[in-house]
């Protein structure tokens, strides 16, 4: 996706502006911050009702407190503008598809706005309508009330909030050819601006491994070279993490430790995470999750769809022996802000013997055992996928935004 600088810089302001949240208290950048590799550094995040950034984030108290943890680990944003991507989110519930006449298959179905030019722009709309992430709890503001009525009713409210701010309206008129006056600004323009920013700042192909592929034999250490040979050879990692994006774009069950509220199908009665089946409703998709891209993976801990593992080494070792890893896993490994009233729901799934057995049995990986030295080499190779700009955190965070709301820096 080619980017337009005017749209991208407009998107930068919107990305960090809390005006896109129902209660004006959380931005896209709160949970996808460059300081934490465009994630939030938490196993499961605290969205609406939280304060602070990254692992220091805590819940508010009283009526404004967090009602539920974000069900899945906040995914990093690296290379999500790639044209080859077919779907995003852990369960792939936003994908390219002509089924609804708007170019995408999403939770909004036929109500998704027309005119979206990229998968990333389509995805950017949905945190704004989620009560857990940005919209707020029912009764708190007009955005969540509209979204509960019908999802597309919330977006015009947010668009109006933005376009009545003079600096925003001027920037939109300058950046978009089809906008002549402030009332022309709609949610599609906002989503497009956000997408242009994310592609401009979070596209990453400047790692030591990229330099090595370009012919610089000195770009990788001896350990990283051995790790690359294992990754693309006998360890079999590239069976799923293939191609320039290091993903097969498929869905696989890894048998990760279970905890958290998860995402179920609409009719499931209790907390669990069914993975891709929540989107497809197909039995064969239960407990399978999208293969993540691996660029800058060393910057995006914790790992797994629920952030179960705090280090790359533990995540690699889980791939090698899921049964032993699952048995040895402890909640103490989690980077999870303590919210006393959520403790019971955090681990209630582990009391369900049959569900735990079903999840443990769902495994699509079978990798031959590796020595400690080989594990170290694989981890070293994964570190070679860190881009120079990403590691240096060159993406600029604005000091102020047009709404005047505080910026999480």
C-alpha positions in Angstrom: 0.0 0.0 0.0 1.5 3.3 -1.1 1.2 6.1 1.5 0.3 9.8 1.2 2.3 11.9 3.7 -0.5 14.3 4.3 -2.9 11.5 5.1 -0.3 9.7 7.2 0.5 12.7 9.3 -3.2 13.3 9.8 -3.5 9.6 10.8 -0.7 10.1 13.3 -2.7 12.7 15.2 -5.8 10.5 15.1 -3.9 7.4 16.2 -2.9 9.2 19.4 -6.1 11.2 19.9 -8.5 9.9 22.6 -11.4 11.6 20.8 -12.0 8.4 18.9 -13.0 6.6 22.1 -16.5 6.8 23.6 -15.4 8.4 26.9 -12.5 10.3 25.3 -10.0 8.4 27.5 -8.2 5.9 25.3 -6.5 6.1 21.9 -5.3 3.6 19.4 -1.8 4.3 20.6 -2.6 3.4 24.2 -2.7 -0.3 23.3 -0.4 -0.2 20.2 2.5 1.9 21.4 6.0 2.1 19.8 7.5 1.8 23.2 6.1 -1.7 23.4 6.7 -2.8 19.8 3.3 -1.4 18.7 1.6 -3.6 21.3 1.1 -2.9 25.0 3.5 -5.2 26.8 0.7 -7.0 28.6 -0.6 -10.6 28.3 -4.1 -9.3 28.2 -4.7 -5.5 28.1 -6.9 -3.2 30.0 -8.9 -1.0 27.6 -11.8 1.1 28.7 -11.7 1.9 32.4 -7.9 1.7 32.6 -5.2 4.4 33.0 -1.5 4.3 32.4 0.6 2.8 29.6 2.0 -0.7 29.1 2.8 -2.9 32.1 2.1 0.0 34.4 -1.5 0.3 33.2 -4.1 -0.2 36.0 -7.8 -0.2 36.4 -9.8 2.9 37.5 -12.1 2.3 40.5 -15.8 2.8 41.2 -18.2 3.2 38.3 -15.4 3.8 35.8 -13.5 0.6 36.6 -12.6 -2.0 34.0 -15.4 -4.4 33.4 -13.5 -7.1 31.5 -10.0 -7.6 30.2 -9.3 -7.4 26.5 -9.9 -11.1 25.6 -6.7 -11.5 23.5 -3.2 -10.2 23.4 -2.9 -6.9 21.6 -1.3 -7.7 18.2 1.6 -5.7 16.9 1.0 -3.6 13.8 4.1 -4.3 11.8 3.6 -4.8 8.0 -0.2 -4.9 8.3 -0.4 -2.8 5.2 1.1 -5.6 3.0 -1.0 -6.2 0.0 -0.5 -10.0 0.3 -2.4 -10.1 3.6 -5.7 -11.8 3.4 -7.0 -11.4 7.0 -6.1 -9.8 10.3 -6.9 -10.3 14.0 -6.1 -13.5 15.8 -9.2 -15.3 14.4 -9.1 -13.7 11.0 -12.5 -12.1 11.4 -11.6 -9.2 9.2 -10.7 -10.4 5.7 -10.8 -9.5 2.1 -14.0 -10.9 0.6 -16.7 -9.7 -1.8 -19.5 -11.4 0.1 -21.1 -8.2 1.5 -20.5 -5.9 -1.5 -18.0 -3.7 0.3 -14.9 -5.8 -0.4 -14.5 -7.2 3.1 -15.9 -9.9 5.5 -16.1 -8.2 8.9 -18.3 -8.2 12.0 -20.1 -5.3 10.4 -21.2 -7.4 7.5 -23.1 -5.3 5.0 -23.1 -2.3 7.3 -19.3 -1.7 6.9 -18.9 1.7 5.2 -18.2 1.7 1.5 -15.0 3.1 0.0 -12.4 1.5 2.3 -9.2 1.0 0.3 -7.3 -1.5 2.4 -7.7 -4.4 4.9 -5.9 -2.3 7.5 -8.4 0.6 7.1 -11.3 -1.8 7.6 -9.7 -3.3 10.7 -9.1 0.1 12.2 -12.8 0.7 12.6 -13.6 -2.1 15.1 -11.8 -1.1 18.3 -13.8 2.1 18.2 -17.1 0.1 18.6 -15.8 -2.4 21.2 -17.1 -1.7 24.7 -14.0 -3.4 26.2 -11.5 -1.6 24.0 -12.6 2.0 23.2 -16.3 2.5 23.2 -17.1 2.4 26.9 -19.8 0.7 28.9 -23.5 0.9 28.2 -24.9 4.1 29.6 -21.6 6.0 29.7 -21.7 7.8 26.3 -23.6 8.0 23.0 -21.0 6.0 21.1 -21.6 2.7 22.8 -25.3 3.3 22.9 -25.3 3.7 19.1 -23.0 0.7 18.6 -25.3 -1.5 20.6 -28.3 -0.4 18.5 -26.3 -1.2 15.3 -22.6 -1.2 14.8 -22.5 1.3 12.0 -24.5 3.9 14.0 -21.5 4.7 16.1 -19.1 5.7 13.4 -21.0 8.9 12.2 -20.9 10.1 15.9 -17.1 9.8 16.0 -16.7 11.3 12.6 -18.6 14.4 13.6 -16.5 14.7 16.8 -13.4 14.9 14.6 -14.6 17.1 11.8 -16.0 19.9 14.0 -12.4 20.5 15.3 -11.0 23.2 12.9 -7.5 21.8 12.7 -8.8 18.4 11.8 -11.3 19.7 9.2 -8.5 21.8 7.5 -6.2 18.8 7.4 -8.9 16.5 5.9 -9.7 19.1 3.2 -6.0 19.4 2.4 -5.3 15.6 2.4 -8.4 14.2 0.6 -9.5 15.3 -2.9 -13.1 14.4 -2.3 -13.4 16.6 0.8 -14.4 20.2 0.1 -16.0 21.2 3.4 -15.9 19.8 7.0 -19.3 18.0 6.7 -17.8 15.8 4.0 -15.5 14.1 6.5 -16.8 10.6 7.3 -15.5 7.5 9.1 -14.0 6.1 5.9 -11.7 9.1 5.6 -10.7 8.6 9.3 -10.0 4.9 8.8 -7.9 5.7 5.6 -5.8 8.3 7.4 -5.1 5.8 10.2 -4.1 3.1 7.7 -1.8 5.5 5.9 0.0 6.4 9.1 0.4 2.8 10.2 1.8 1.7 6.9 4.1 4.7 6.8 5.5 4.2 10.3 5.1 0.5 11.0 6.3 -1.1 7.7 9.5 -2.9 8.6 12.0 -4.6 6.3 15.3 -3.2 7.6 16.4 -6.0 9.9 19.8 -7.7 10.0 18.1 -10.7 8.3 17.0 -8.4 5.5 20.5 -7.2 5.1 21.7 -10.8 5.1 19.2 -11.7 2.3 20.5 -8.8 0.3 24.0 -10.2 0.3 25.6 -8.9 3.5 27.1 -12.1 5.0 28.3 -10.2 8.0 24.8 -9.0 9.0 24.1 -12.1 11.1 26.1 -13.6 13.9 27.2 -17.3 13.8 24.4 -18.2 16.2 21.8 -16.3 14.1 23.0 -18.1 11.0 22.7 -21.5 12.7 19.2 -20.4 13.9 18.2 -19.5 10.4 19.4 -22.9 9.1 17.2 -24.6 11.8 14.2 -22.3 11.2 14.1 -22.9 7.4 15.4 -26.4 7.7 15.1 -29.3 10.1 13.2 -27.5 12.8 10.4 -26.9 10.4 9.4 -23.4 11.6 9.1 -22.1 8.1 6.3 -24.7 7.5 4.0 -22.1 9.0 6.2 -19.0 9.1 6.9 -18.8 5.4 7.5 -16.2 2.7 8.5 -12.5 3.0 5.8 -11.9 5.7 6.9 -15.0 7.7 3.4 -16.4 7.9 1.4 -18.9 5.9 -1.7 -16.9 6.8 -3.2 -20.1 8.1 -4.7 -21.0 11.4 -3.1 -23.5 13.8 -3.6 -24.9 17.2 -0.6 -24.7 19.5 -2.2 -26.0 22.7 -1.3 -22.8 24.6 -2.1 -22.6 28.4 -5.7 -21.5 28.9 -6.8 -18.5 30.9 -8.7 -15.2 30.5 -12.2 -14.4 29.3 -11.4 -15.5 25.7 -13.6 -15.0 22.7 -16.4 -17.5 22.1 -19.1 -18.0 19.6 -22.2 -15.9 20.2 -24.1 -18.7 21.9 -21.3 -20.2 24.0 -22.3 -19.9 27.7 -19.0 -19.4 29.4 -15.5 -18.0 29.2 -13.2 -19.8 26.8 -11.4 -19.0 23.5 -12.5 -21.1 20.5 -10.1 -19.3 18.1 -11.0 -19.4 14.4 -14.2 -21.2 15.1 -15.6 -18.0 16.5 -15.6 -16.6 13.0 -16.1 -19.7 10.9 -18.3 -21.8 13.3 -16.5 -24.9 11.8 -15.6 -27.7 14.2 -12.2 -28.2 12.6 -11.3 -24.6 13.4 -11.7 -24.9 17.2 -8.7 -23.6 19.1 -6.8 -22.6 15.9 -5.3 -19.1 15.7 -3.8 -17.1 12.8 -0.1 -17.6 12.3 1.5 -14.3 13.3 4.1 -12.5 11.2 7.5 -12.4 12.9 9.1 -9.1 12.0 10.1 -7.3 15.2 8.9 -10.2 17.3 11.6 -9.7 19.9 9.9 -6.3 20.7 6.4 -7.6 21.1 6.4 -9.8 24.3 4.3 -11.4 25.8 3.7 -14.1 23.2 0.7 -16.2 22.0 -2.9 -15.2 21.3 -3.4 -14.7 25.1 0.2 -13.6 26.0 0.8 -16.7 27.9 4.6 -16.6 27.6 6.8 -13.6 28.6 9.9 -14.6 26.5 10.8 -15.9 23.1 12.7 -18.8 24.6 9.6 -20.1 26.5 7.5 -19.6 23.3 10.0 -21.6 21.2 10.1 -24.3 23.9 6.4 -24.6 23.9 6.4 -25.3 20.2 8.9 -28.1 20.8 7.0 -29.8 23.6 3.4 -28.4 24.0 2.4 -31.1 26.5 5.3 -30.5 28.9 5.1 -26.8 28.5 1.4 -26.7 29.2 1.8 -28.8 32.4 4.7 -26.6 33.6 3.0 -23.3 32.9 2.2 -21.1 35.8 0.1 -17.9 36.0 3.1 -16.2 37.5 4.5 -16.0 34.0 1.8 -13.6 33.0 2.2 -9.8 32.6 -1.3 -9.1 33.9 -2.3 -6.1 36.0 -4.0 -7.3 39.1 -7.7 -6.4 39.0 -9.2 -8.1 42.1 -12.8 -8.3 40.8 -11.6 -10.1 37.6 -9.4 -12.7 39.3 -12.1 -15.4 39.3 -13.0 -15.0 35.6 -9.2 -14.9 34.7 -8.8 -18.6 35.5 -12.3 -20.0 35.6 -11.7 -22.0 32.4 -9.0 -24.0 34.2 -11.7 -25.5 36.4 -13.4 -27.1 33.4 -11.7 -30.5 33.1 -13.3 -31.5 29.8 -12.6 -28.1 28.1 -9.0 -28.2 29.3 -8.7 -31.7 27.8 -10.2 -30.6 24.5 -7.8 -27.6 24.2 -4.8 -29.7 25.2 -5.6 -32.3 22.5 -5.9 -29.7 19.7 -2.4 -29.4 18.4 -1.2 -28.9 14.9 2.6 -28.8 15.6 5.0 -31.7 15.9 8.6 -30.5 15.9 11.5 -32.8 16.7 13.3 -32.2 20.0 16.1 -29.6 20.0 19.0 -29.1 22.3 19.4 -26.1 24.5 22.1 -24.8 22.2 19.7 -25.1 19.2 16.9 -23.3 21.1 19.4 -20.5 21.8 20.2 -20.3 18.1 16.6 -20.1 17.1 16.0 -17.3 19.6 19.0 -15.5 18.3 17.6 -15.8 14.7 14.3 -14.4 15.8 16.2 -11.4 17.2 17.7 -10.9 13.8 14.2 -10.0 12.5 14.2 -6.7 14.5 14.2 -3.7 12.2 16.6 -0.8 12.9 13.9 1.8 12.8 11.6 -0.2 15.1 14.3 -0.9 17.6 15.2 2.8 17.7 11.5 3.8 18.1 11.8 6.3 15.3 8.0 6.7 15.0 7.2 10.1 16.3 4.6 10.5 19.0 2.9 13.9 18.9 3.2 16.1 21.9 -0.3 17.4 21.5 -3.4 16.5 19.4 -6.1 18.8 17.9 -8.7 17.7 20.4 -6.5 19.0 23.3 -6.9 15.6 25.1 -3.8 14.2 26.8 -1.5 12.0 24.8 -0.1 8.7 26.1 3.6 9.1 25.6 
